[in-house]
Structure formats: structure tokens, C-alpha cells
Amino acid sequence: MHRILLAFVAAAAMTAPAFAQTVDAMTCADFAKQDHTQQMATIAAIQAFTSQKQASQQLMSDEIFTQLTTKCQGHDDMMVMDAMK
């Protein structure tokens, strides 16, 4: 399962620059509306964005997904980046 997730992240990393420009303006509702491939690209963009700021605490993609789905539940207006704090 972990290998599959890593494969999705690797594929999504190629599309990450397109999402990186919008990830800071994305709400939890926007994330929830995305299909799995789009969510993996968003997670890759978040991972790239947060790795620049927190080099010592890089989160794995499954940790980001869990954090987003947990904190966003019932908070559609919350910004995705706020859910990552």
C-alpha cells in the first residue's frame, strides 16, 4: 500500500507546480471535491511547500492526507494550509 501511495506521489509531483500556485488559496471543500489523483498532486504540492519551511519535520504523504481529512472534517471553509498547522 505504501508503494502505491509513493507511486501516486511521484506521478503527482510532476503536476505539483500547477497546484503549488493554488494550494495556499485552497479550502478543505476544494480538497474534498478533488479526485484521488488531484488530491495526491495537492498533497505533493503541500509536501514541497512545507519541506521548504520545515526541513527537519518533513511529513510523509500519508500523514498529510490523514491530517487533512481529520482536520477538514466539518470545516469546509478552512484553508488547507491552516489545516496543516
QUILINDA-V171849 format. One record per helix or strand. SS is the DSSP state (~ for helix, > for strand). FROM is the first residue (numbers start at 1). TO is the last residue. If there is no record, write none. Layout:
ss=<SS/SS>
from=<FROM/FROM>
to=<TO/TO>
//
This chain:
ss=<~/~/~/>/~/~/~/~/>/~>
from=<2/16/23/27/28/36/55/61/79/80>
to=<13/20/25/27/33/53/57/72/79/83>
//
